[in-house]
Amino acid sequence: MEEAFVVFAGIASIIWIILHYVTKWKSAATITTDDEALLDDLYQLARRLDERMDTVERLVAADHPDFENTRLLPNRETDNQPLRELERMMNEKKGEYR
């Protein structure tokens, strides 16, 4: 009899924990339109800063031939693929919210 109670209590507690966290997950805050706008602004700022860094690196490389550029390069396919995917996702989001 005690074993059956322990098994029942164990199963009931597992179900309770699962339902508790499912409820917490569903009531969690989602990203708002303001958050989307902020992320878009930050993304545009990051792109502008990246372009500025490219300019600075070109100037430094022109003055110092031994300078090595270790950042992501815009003309390397391995770097461009993730950037294109991110750009595509941003454009899809813009289409949904605007």
Jmol script that loads the backbone (N, CA, C; Angstrom):
load data "model"
ATOM      1  N   MET A   1       0.816  -1.187   0.000  1.00  0.00           N
ATOM      2  CA  MET A   1       0.000   0.000   0.000  1.00  0.00           C
ATOM      3  C   MET A   1       0.868   1.261   0.000  1.00  0.00           C
ATOM      4  N   GLU A   2       1.922   1.262   0.819  1.00  0.00           N
ATOM      5  CA  GLU A   2       2.813   2.418   0.858  1.00  0.00           C
ATOM      6  C   GLU A   2       3.529   2.612  -0.465  1.00  0.00           C
ATOM      7  N   GLU A   3       3.902   1.519  -1.107  1.00  0.00           N
ATOM      8  CA  GLU A   3       4.600   1.613  -2.389  1.00  0.00           C
ATOM      9  C   GLU A   3       3.706   2.252  -3.441  1.00  0.00           C
ATOM     10  N   ALA A   4       2.433   1.893  -3.442  1.00  0.00           N
ATOM     11  CA  ALA A   4       1.497   2.479  -4.403  1.00  0.00           C
ATOM     12  C   ALA A   4       1.347   3.978  -4.152  1.00  0.00           C
ATOM     13  N   PHE A   5       1.311   4.363  -2.873  1.00  0.00           N
ATOM     14  CA  PHE A   5       1.198   5.782  -2.551  1.00  0.00           C
ATOM     15  C   PHE A   5       2.438   6.553  -3.002  1.00  0.00           C
ATOM     16  N   VAL A   6       3.612   5.979  -2.813  1.00  0.00           N
ATOM     17  CA  VAL A   6       4.860   6.626  -3.222  1.00  0.00           C
ATOM     18  C   VAL A   6       4.892   6.782  -4.740  1.00  0.00           C
ATOM     19  N   VAL A   7       4.493   5.758  -5.463  1.00  0.00           N
ATOM     20  CA  VAL A   7       4.458   5.824  -6.928  1.00  0.00           C
ATOM     21  C   VAL A   7       3.459   6.887  -7.372  1.00  0.00           C
ATOM     22  N   PHE A   8       2.264   6.882  -6.763  1.00  0.00           N
ATOM     23  CA  PHE A   8       1.250   7.878  -7.112  1.00  0.00           C
ATOM     24  C   PHE A   8       1.748   9.296  -6.812  1.00  0.00           C
ATOM     25  N   ALA A   9       2.363   9.489  -5.646  1.00  0.00           N
ATOM     26  CA  ALA A   9       2.877  10.812  -5.274  1.00  0.00           C
ATOM     27  C   ALA A   9       3.990  11.246  -6.229  1.00  0.00           C
ATOM     28  N   GLY A  10       4.835  10.326  -6.630  1.00  0.00           N
ATOM     29  CA  GLY A  10       5.913  10.648  -7.573  1.00  0.00           C
ATOM     30  C   GLY A  10       5.376  11.074  -8.926  1.00  0.00           C
ATOM     31  N   ILE A  11       4.410  10.322  -9.445  1.00  0.00           N
ATOM     32  CA  ILE A  11       3.818  10.654 -10.745  1.00  0.00           C
ATOM     33  C   ILE A  11       3.065  11.973 -10.663  1.00  0.00           C
ATOM     34  N   ALA A  12       2.303  12.163  -9.580  1.00  0.00           N
ATOM     35  CA  ALA A  12       1.547  13.408  -9.423  1.00  0.00           C
ATOM     36  C   ALA A  12       2.485  14.612  -9.324  1.00  0.00           C
ATOM     37  N   SER A  13       3.594  14.455  -8.612  1.00  0.00           N
ATOM     38  CA  SER A  13       4.519  15.587  -8.484  1.00  0.00           C
ATOM     39  C   SER A  13       5.209  15.903  -9.807  1.00  0.00           C
ATOM     40  N   ILE A  14       5.529  14.897 -10.584  1.00  0.00           N
ATOM     41  CA  ILE A  14       6.131  15.130 -11.902  1.00  0.00           C
ATOM     42  C   ILE A  14       5.156  15.865 -12.810  1.00  0.00           C
ATOM     43  N   ILE A  15       3.903  15.428 -12.814  1.00  0.00           N
ATOM     44  CA  ILE A  15       2.883  16.095 -13.637  1.00  0.00           C
ATOM     45  C   ILE A  15       2.688  17.528 -13.164  1.00  0.00           C
ATOM     46  N   TRP A  16       2.663  17.742 -11.844  1.00  0.00           N
ATOM     47  CA  TRP A  16       2.489  19.090 -11.313  1.00  0.00           C
ATOM     48  C   TRP A  16       3.645  19.998 -11.729  1.00  0.00           C
ATOM     49  N   ILE A  17       4.855  19.498 -11.667  1.00  0.00           N
ATOM     50  CA  ILE A  17       6.025  20.299 -12.057  1.00  0.00           C
ATOM     51  C   ILE A  17       5.964  20.647 -13.541  1.00  0.00           C
ATOM     52  N   ILE A  18       5.615  19.680 -14.371  1.00  0.00           N
ATOM     53  CA  ILE A  18       5.514  19.937 -15.816  1.00  0.00           C
ATOM     54  C   ILE A  18       4.456  20.990 -16.096  1.00  0.00           C
ATOM     55  N   LEU A  19       3.281  20.831 -15.512  1.00  0.00           N
ATOM     56  CA  LEU A  19       2.213  21.812 -15.737  1.00  0.00           C
ATOM     57  C   LEU A  19       2.587  23.189 -15.189  1.00  0.00           C
ATOM     58  N   HIS A  20       3.276  23.219 -14.067  1.00  0.00           N
ATOM     59  CA  HIS A  20       3.711  24.488 -13.490  1.00  0.00           C
ATOM     60  C   HIS A  20       4.630  25.239 -14.453  1.00  0.00           C
ATOM     61  N   TYR A  21       5.626  24.555 -15.001  1.00  0.00           N
ATOM     62  CA  TYR A  21       6.567  25.242 -15.884  1.00  0.00           C
ATOM     63  C   TYR A  21       5.975  25.540 -17.251  1.00  0.00           C
ATOM     64  N   VAL A  22       5.031  24.748 -17.719  1.00  0.00           N
ATOM     65  CA  VAL A  22       4.336  25.080 -18.962  1.00  0.00           C
ATOM     66  C   VAL A  22       3.547  26.364 -18.774  1.00  0.00           C
ATOM     67  N   THR A  23       2.885  26.498 -17.641  1.00  0.00           N
ATOM     68  CA  THR A  23       2.139  27.723 -17.348  1.00  0.00           C
ATOM     69  C   THR A  23       3.079  28.919 -17.249  1.00  0.00           C
ATOM     70  N   LYS A  24       4.207  28.758 -16.588  1.00  0.00           N
ATOM     71  CA  LYS A  24       5.189  29.843 -16.488  1.00  0.00           C
ATOM     72  C   LYS A  24       5.700  30.227 -17.872  1.00  0.00           C
ATOM     73  N   TRP A  25       5.945  29.242 -18.711  1.00  0.00           N
ATOM     74  CA  TRP A  25       6.459  29.499 -20.058  1.00  0.00           C
ATOM     75  C   TRP A  25       5.436  30.271 -20.884  1.00  0.00           C
ATOM     76  N   LYS A  26       4.168  29.895 -20.777  1.00  0.00           N
ATOM     77  CA  LYS A  26       3.132  30.576 -21.554  1.00  0.00           C
ATOM     78  C   LYS A  26       2.892  31.994 -21.072  1.00  0.00           C
ATOM     79  N   SER A  27       3.095  32.253 -19.796  1.00  0.00           N
ATOM     80  CA  SER A  27       2.858  33.595 -19.273  1.00  0.00           C
ATOM     81  C   SER A  27       4.102  34.477 -19.347  1.00  0.00           C
ATOM     82  N   ALA A  28       5.198  33.951 -19.867  1.00  0.00           N
ATOM     83  CA  ALA A  28       6.428  34.737 -19.974  1.00  0.00           C
ATOM     84  C   ALA A  28       6.237  35.878 -20.966  1.00  0.00           C
ATOM     85  N   ALA A  29       6.929  36.959 -20.714  1.00  0.00           N
ATOM     86  CA  ALA A  29       6.818  38.135 -21.580  1.00  0.00           C
ATOM     87  C   ALA A  29       7.393  37.826 -22.959  1.00  0.00           C
ATOM     88  N   THR A  30       6.700  38.320 -23.960  1.00  0.00           N
ATOM     89  CA  THR A  30       7.186  38.159 -25.327  1.00  0.00           C
ATOM     90  C   THR A  30       7.764  39.487 -25.798  1.00  0.00           C
ATOM     91  N   ILE A  31       8.395  39.455 -26.929  1.00  0.00           N
ATOM     92  CA  ILE A  31       9.015  40.662 -27.469  1.00  0.00           C
ATOM     93  C   ILE A  31       7.924  41.593 -27.994  1.00  0.00           C
ATOM     94  N   THR A  32       8.025  42.854 -27.645  1.00  0.00           N
ATOM     95  CA  THR A  32       7.011  43.830 -28.035  1.00  0.00           C
ATOM     96  C   THR A  32       7.425  44.541 -29.316  1.00  0.00           C
ATOM     97  N   THR A  33       6.510  45.342 -29.836  1.00  0.00           N
ATOM     98  CA  THR A  33       6.805  46.110 -31.042  1.00  0.00           C
ATOM     99  C   THR A  33       7.921  47.116 -30.770  1.00  0.00           C
ATOM    100  N   ASP A  34       7.920  47.694 -29.580  1.00  0.00           N
ATOM    101  CA  ASP A  34       9.005  48.617 -29.215  1.00  0.00           C
ATOM    102  C   ASP A  34      10.347  47.894 -29.167  1.00  0.00           C
ATOM    103  N   ASP A  35      10.330  46.665 -28.651  1.00  0.00           N
ATOM    104  CA  ASP A  35      11.559  45.878 -28.623  1.00  0.00           C
ATOM    105  C   ASP A  35      12.041  45.578 -30.037  1.00  0.00           C
ATOM    106  N   GLU A  36      11.098  45.267 -30.927  1.00  0.00           N
ATOM    107  CA  GLU A  36      11.453  45.021 -32.330  1.00  0.00           C
ATOM    108  C   GLU A  36      12.098  46.255 -32.939  1.00  0.00           C
ATOM    109  N   ALA A  37      11.528  47.426 -32.667  1.00  0.00           N
ATOM    110  CA  ALA A  37      12.076  48.670 -33.212  1.00  0.00           C
ATOM    111  C   ALA A  37      13.473  48.930 -32.648  1.00  0.00           C
ATOM    112  N   LEU A  38      13.646  48.675 -31.358  1.00  0.00           N
ATOM    113  CA  LEU A  38      14.953  48.862 -30.742  1.00  0.00           C
ATOM    114  C   LEU A  38      15.983  47.921 -31.356  1.00  0.00           C
ATOM    115  N   LEU A  39      15.612  46.666 -31.543  1.00  0.00           N
ATOM    116  CA  LEU A  39      16.524  45.711 -32.166  1.00  0.00           C
ATOM    117  C   LEU A  39      16.882  46.129 -33.583  1.00  0.00           C
ATOM    118  N   ASP A  40      15.905  46.633 -34.321  1.00  0.00           N
ATOM    119  CA  ASP A  40      16.165  47.091 -35.683  1.00  0.00           C
ATOM    120  C   ASP A  40      17.129  48.272 -35.672  1.00  0.00           C
ATOM    121  N   ASP A  41      16.916  49.211 -34.757  1.00  0.00           N
ATOM    122  CA  ASP A  41      17.829  50.357 -34.645  1.00  0.00           C
ATOM    123  C   ASP A  41      19.241  49.909 -34.279  1.00  0.00           C
ATOM    124  N   LEU A  42      19.345  48.973 -33.355  1.00  0.00           N
ATOM    125  CA  LEU A  42      20.659  48.462 -32.965  1.00  0.00           C
ATOM    126  C   LEU A  42      21.341  47.739 -34.120  1.00  0.00           C
ATOM    127  N   TYR A  43      20.558  47.013 -34.899  1.00  0.00           N
ATOM    128  CA  TYR A  43      21.111  46.312 -36.061  1.00  0.00           C
ATOM    129  C   TYR A  43      21.655  47.323 -37.075  1.00  0.00           C
ATOM    130  N   GLN A  44      20.891  48.381 -37.351  1.00  0.00           N
ATOM    131  CA  GLN A  44      21.348  49.407 -38.294  1.00  0.00           C
ATOM    132  C   GLN A  44      22.598  50.110 -37.756  1.00  0.00           C
ATOM    133  N   LEU A  45      22.634  50.381 -36.466  1.00  0.00           N
ATOM    134  CA  LEU A  45      23.808  50.999 -35.859  1.00  0.00           C
ATOM    135  C   LEU A  45      25.030  50.092 -36.001  1.00  0.00           C
ATOM    136  N   ALA A  46      24.842  48.806 -35.772  1.00  0.00           N
ATOM    137  CA  ALA A  46      25.947  47.855 -35.902  1.00  0.00           C
ATOM    138  C   ALA A  46      26.467  47.825 -37.334  1.00  0.00           C
ATOM    139  N   ARG A  47      25.570  47.895 -38.310  1.00  0.00           N
ATOM    140  CA  ARG A  47      26.004  47.913 -39.715  1.00  0.00           C
ATOM    141  C   ARG A  47      26.816  49.176 -40.015  1.00  0.00           C
ATOM    142  N   ARG A  48      26.362  50.323 -39.511  1.00  0.00           N
ATOM    143  CA  ARG A  48      27.104  51.573 -39.751  1.00  0.00           C
ATOM    144  C   ARG A  48      28.473  51.531 -39.074  1.00  0.00           C
ATOM    145  N   LEU A  49      28.519  51.012 -37.857  1.00  0.00           N
ATOM    146  CA  LEU A  49      29.800  50.904 -37.160  1.00  0.00           C
ATOM    147  C   LEU A  49      30.741  49.945 -37.878  1.00  0.00           C
ATOM    148  N   ASP A  50      30.197  48.884 -38.436  1.00  0.00           N
ATOM    149  CA  ASP A  50      31.011  47.943 -39.195  1.00  0.00           C
ATOM    150  C   ASP A  50      31.604  48.616 -40.426  1.00  0.00           C
ATOM    151  N   GLU A  51      30.805  49.425 -41.109  1.00  0.00           N
ATOM    152  CA  GLU A  51      31.319  50.153 -42.272  1.00  0.00           C
ATOM    153  C   GLU A  51      32.413  51.136 -41.857  1.00  0.00           C
ATOM    154  N   ARG A  52      32.240  51.778 -40.723  1.00  0.00           N
ATOM    155  CA  ARG A  52      33.270  52.702 -40.232  1.00  0.00           C
ATOM    156  C   ARG A  52      34.557  51.959 -39.892  1.00  0.00           C
ATOM    157  N   MET A  53      34.414  50.790 -39.271  1.00  0.00           N
ATOM    158  CA  MET A  53      35.601  49.993 -38.947  1.00  0.00           C
ATOM    159  C   MET A  53      36.332  49.571 -40.215  1.00  0.00           C
ATOM    160  N   ASP A  54      35.582  49.222 -41.253  1.00  0.00           N
ATOM    161  CA  ASP A  54      36.215  48.876 -42.525  1.00  0.00           C
ATOM    162  C   ASP A  54      37.031  50.051 -43.051  1.00  0.00           C
ATOM    163  N   THR A  55      36.467  51.251 -42.953  1.00  0.00           N
ATOM    164  CA  THR A  55      37.171  52.442 -43.418  1.00  0.00           C
ATOM    165  C   THR A  55      38.442  52.681 -42.606  1.00  0.00           C
ATOM    166  N   VAL A  56      38.332  52.582 -41.291  1.00  0.00           N
ATOM    167  CA  VAL A  56      39.503  52.779 -40.431  1.00  0.00           C
ATOM    168  C   VAL A  56      40.568  51.738 -40.743  1.00  0.00           C
ATOM    169  N   GLU A  57      40.166  50.491 -40.931  1.00  0.00           N
ATOM    170  CA  GLU A  57      41.139  49.437 -41.219  1.00  0.00           C
ATOM    171  C   GLU A  57      41.810  49.662 -42.563  1.00  0.00           C
ATOM    172  N   ARG A  58      41.068  50.150 -43.546  1.00  0.00           N
ATOM    173  CA  ARG A  58      41.682  50.446 -44.846  1.00  0.00           C
ATOM    174  C   ARG A  58      42.709  51.570 -44.706  1.00  0.00           C
ATOM    175  N   LEU A  59      42.377  52.592 -43.919  1.00  0.00           N
ATOM    176  CA  LEU A  59      43.317  53.695 -43.712  1.00  0.00           C
ATOM    177  C   LEU A  59      44.575  53.226 -42.983  1.00  0.00           C
ATOM    178  N   VAL A  60      44.401  52.422 -41.950  1.00  0.00           N
ATOM    179  CA  VAL A  60      45.552  51.913 -41.203  1.00  0.00           C
ATOM    180  C   VAL A  60      46.387  51.000 -42.087  1.00  0.00           C
ATOM    181  N   ALA A  61      45.747  50.158 -42.879  1.00  0.00           N
ATOM    182  CA  ALA A  61      46.476  49.253 -43.764  1.00  0.00           C
ATOM    183  C   ALA A  61      47.253  50.033 -44.817  1.00  0.00           C
ATOM    184  N   ALA A  62      46.713  51.168 -45.268  1.00  0.00           N
ATOM    185  CA  ALA A  62      47.426  51.985 -46.250  1.00  0.00           C
ATOM    186  C   ALA A  62      48.671  52.621 -45.629  1.00  0.00           C
ATOM    187  N   ASP A  63      48.591  52.988 -44.353  1.00  0.00           N
ATOM    188  CA  ASP A  63      49.732  53.619 -43.682  1.00  0.00           C
ATOM    189  C   ASP A  63      50.746  52.613 -43.155  1.00  0.00           C
ATOM    190  N   HIS A  64      50.288  51.440 -42.771  1.00  0.00           N
ATOM    191  CA  HIS A  64      51.159  50.421 -42.175  1.00  0.00           C
ATOM    192  C   HIS A  64      50.980  49.104 -42.931  1.00  0.00           C
ATOM    193  N   PRO A  65      51.914  48.767 -43.808  1.00  0.00           N
ATOM    194  CA  PRO A  65      51.765  47.549 -44.621  1.00  0.00           C
ATOM    195  C   PRO A  65      51.743  46.258 -43.806  1.00  0.00           C
ATOM    196  N   ASP A  66      52.284  46.268 -42.595  1.00  0.00           N
ATOM    197  CA  ASP A  66      52.310  45.046 -41.787  1.00  0.00           C
ATOM    198  C   ASP A  66      51.031  44.835 -40.980  1.00  0.00           C
ATOM    199  N   PHE A  67      50.043  45.705 -41.143  1.00  0.00           N
ATOM    200  CA  PHE A  67      48.763  45.573 -40.432  1.00  0.00           C
ATOM    201  C   PHE A  67      47.995  44.376 -40.981  1.00  0.00           C
ATOM    202  N   GLU A  68      47.485  43.525 -40.077  1.00  0.00           N
ATOM    203  CA  GLU A  68      46.689  42.359 -40.483  1.00  0.00           C
ATOM    204  C   GLU A  68      45.252  42.544 -40.025  1.00  0.00           C
ATOM    205  N   ASN A  69      44.335  42.401 -40.945  1.00  0.00           N
ATOM    206  CA  ASN A  69      42.908  42.529 -40.639  1.00  0.00           C
ATOM    207  C   ASN A  69      42.386  41.173 -40.174  1.00  0.00           C
ATOM    208  N   THR A  70      41.923  41.098 -38.939  1.00  0.00           N
ATOM    209  CA  THR A  70      41.443  39.816 -38.407  1.00  0.00           C
ATOM    210  C   THR A  70      39.933  39.787 -38.226  1.00  0.00           C
ATOM    211  N   ARG A  71      39.243  40.841 -38.650  1.00  0.00           N
ATOM    212  CA  ARG A  71      37.784  40.879 -38.505  1.00  0.00           C
ATOM    213  C   ARG A  71      37.124  40.085 -39.619  1.00  0.00           C
ATOM    214  N   LEU A  72      35.786  40.005 -39.531  1.00  0.00           N
ATOM    215  CA  LEU A  72      35.025  39.408 -40.617  1.00  0.00           C
ATOM    216  C   LEU A  72      35.201  40.263 -41.859  1.00  0.00           C
ATOM    217  N   LEU A  73      35.420  39.617 -42.965  1.00  0.00           N
ATOM    218  CA  LEU A  73      35.609  40.360 -44.205  1.00  0.00           C
ATOM    219  C   LEU A  73      34.349  40.279 -45.048  1.00  0.00           C
ATOM    220  N   PRO A  74      33.916  41.404 -45.625  1.00  0.00           N
ATOM    221  CA  PRO A  74      32.666  41.392 -46.387  1.00  0.00           C
ATOM    222  C   PRO A  74      32.759  40.633 -47.699  1.00  0.00           C
ATOM    223  N   ASN A  75      33.952  40.313 -48.140  1.00  0.00           N
ATOM    224  CA  ASN A  75      34.081  39.629 -49.423  1.00  0.00           C
ATOM    225  C   ASN A  75      34.390  38.140 -49.282  1.00  0.00           C
ATOM    226  N   ARG A  76      34.326  37.606 -48.060  1.00  0.00           N
ATOM    227  CA  ARG A  76      34.550  36.168 -47.876  1.00  0.00           C
ATOM    228  C   ARG A  76      33.211  35.464 -47.753  1.00  0.00           C
ATOM    229  N   GLU A  77      33.028  34.420 -48.529  1.00  0.00           N
ATOM    230  CA  GLU A  77      31.747  33.707 -48.560  1.00  0.00           C
ATOM    231  C   GLU A  77      31.409  33.099 -47.201  1.00  0.00           C
ATOM    232  N   THR A  78      32.406  32.623 -46.475  1.00  0.00           N
ATOM    233  CA  THR A  78      32.128  32.021 -45.162  1.00  0.00           C
ATOM    234  C   THR A  78      31.585  33.054 -44.182  1.00  0.00           C
ATOM    235  N   ASP A  79      31.977  34.312 -44.339  1.00  0.00           N
ATOM    236  CA  ASP A  79      31.454  35.368 -43.475  1.00  0.00           C
ATOM    237  C   ASP A  79      30.125  35.906 -43.985  1.00  0.00           C
ATOM    238  N   ASN A  80      29.933  35.899 -45.291  1.00  0.00           N
ATOM    239  CA  ASN A  80      28.732  36.494 -45.873  1.00  0.00           C
ATOM    240  C   ASN A  80      27.481  35.652 -45.656  1.00  0.00           C
ATOM    241  N   GLN A  81      27.594  34.340 -45.628  1.00  0.00           N
ATOM    242  CA  GLN A  81      26.410  33.485 -45.517  1.00  0.00           C
ATOM    243  C   GLN A  81      25.625  33.750 -44.232  1.00  0.00           C
ATOM    244  N   PRO A  82      26.245  33.751 -43.050  1.00  0.00           N
ATOM    245  CA  PRO A  82      25.459  34.064 -41.841  1.00  0.00           C
ATOM    246  C   PRO A  82      24.899  35.485 -41.863  1.00  0.00           C
ATOM    247  N   LEU A  83      25.645  36.417 -42.456  1.00  0.00           N
ATOM    248  CA  LEU A  83      25.154  37.792 -42.535  1.00  0.00           C
ATOM    249  C   LEU A  83      23.942  37.891 -43.452  1.00  0.00           C
ATOM    250  N   ARG A  84      23.947  37.154 -44.559  1.00  0.00           N
ATOM    251  CA  ARG A  84      22.790  37.148 -45.461  1.00  0.00           C
ATOM    252  C   ARG A  84      21.578  36.530 -44.780  1.00  0.00           C
ATOM    253  N   GLU A  85      21.798  35.468 -44.021  1.00  0.00           N
ATOM    254  CA  GLU A  85      20.694  34.823 -43.303  1.00  0.00           C
ATOM    255  C   GLU A  85      20.089  35.787 -42.285  1.00  0.00           C
ATOM    256  N   LEU A  86      20.925  36.509 -41.574  1.00  0.00           N
ATOM    257  CA  LEU A  86      20.441  37.493 -40.608  1.00  0.00           C
ATOM    258  C   LEU A  86      19.678  38.607 -41.312  1.00  0.00           C
ATOM    259  N   GLU A  87      20.190  39.068 -42.433  1.00  0.00           N
ATOM    260  CA  GLU A  87      19.515  40.114 -43.202  1.00  0.00           C
ATOM    261  C   GLU A  87      18.144  39.636 -43.682  1.00  0.00           C
ATOM    262  N   ARG A  88      18.072  38.382 -44.134  1.00  0.00           N
ATOM    263  CA  ARG A  88      16.804  37.821 -44.603  1.00  0.00           C
ATOM    264  C   ARG A  88      15.796  37.761 -43.459  1.00  0.00           C
ATOM    265  N   MET A  89      16.241  37.323 -42.286  1.00  0.00           N
ATOM    266  CA  MET A  89      15.346  37.236 -41.136  1.00  0.00           C
ATOM    267  C   MET A  89      14.854  38.620 -40.720  1.00  0.00           C
ATOM    268  N   MET A  90      15.729  39.612 -40.765  1.00  0.00           N
ATOM    269  CA  MET A  90      15.324  40.978 -40.416  1.00  0.00           C
ATOM    270  C   MET A  90      14.288  41.503 -41.409  1.00  0.00           C
ATOM    271  N   ASN A  91      14.483  41.219 -42.690  1.00  0.00           N
ATOM    272  CA  ASN A  91      13.523  41.673 -43.698  1.00  0.00           C
ATOM    273  C   ASN A  91      12.177  40.986 -43.530  1.00  0.00           C
ATOM    274  N   GLU A  92      12.178  39.703 -43.166  1.00  0.00           N
ATOM    275  CA  GLU A  92      10.921  38.992 -42.915  1.00  0.00           C
ATOM    276  C   GLU A  92      10.192  39.614 -41.728  1.00  0.00           C
ATOM    277  N   LYS A  93      10.929  39.932 -40.670  1.00  0.00           N
ATOM    278  CA  LYS A  93      10.318  40.550 -39.492  1.00  0.00           C
ATOM    279  C   LYS A  93       9.733  41.913 -39.836  1.00  0.00           C
ATOM    280  N   LYS A  94      10.436  42.680 -40.651  1.00  0.00           N
ATOM    281  CA  LYS A  94       9.929  43.993 -41.049  1.00  0.00           C
ATOM    282  C   LYS A  94       8.627  43.842 -41.818  1.00  0.00           C
ATOM    283  N   GLY A  95       8.538  42.810 -42.652  1.00  0.00           N
ATOM    284  CA  GLY A  95       7.320  42.572 -43.411  1.00  0.00           C
ATOM    285  C   GLY A  95       6.154  42.202 -42.514  1.00  0.00           C
ATOM    286  N   GLU A  96       6.408  41.520 -41.410  1.00  0.00           N
ATOM    287  CA  GLU A  96       5.347  41.103 -40.496  1.00  0.00           C
ATOM    288  C   GLU A  96       4.820  42.265 -39.674  1.00  0.00           C
ATOM    289  N   TYR A  97       5.708  43.147 -39.224  1.00  0.00           N
ATOM    290  CA  TYR A  97       5.322  44.175 -38.267  1.00  0.00           C
ATOM    291  C   TYR A  97       5.063  45.537 -38.895  1.00  0.00           C
ATOM    292  N   ARG A  98       5.402  45.718 -40.148  1.00  0.00           N
ATOM    293  CA  ARG A  98       5.227  47.050 -40.749  1.00  0.00           C
ATOM    294  C   ARG A  98       4.413  46.992 -41.994  1.00  0.00           C
TER     295      ARG A  98
END
end "model"
wireframe off; spacefill off
backbone 0.3
color backbone group
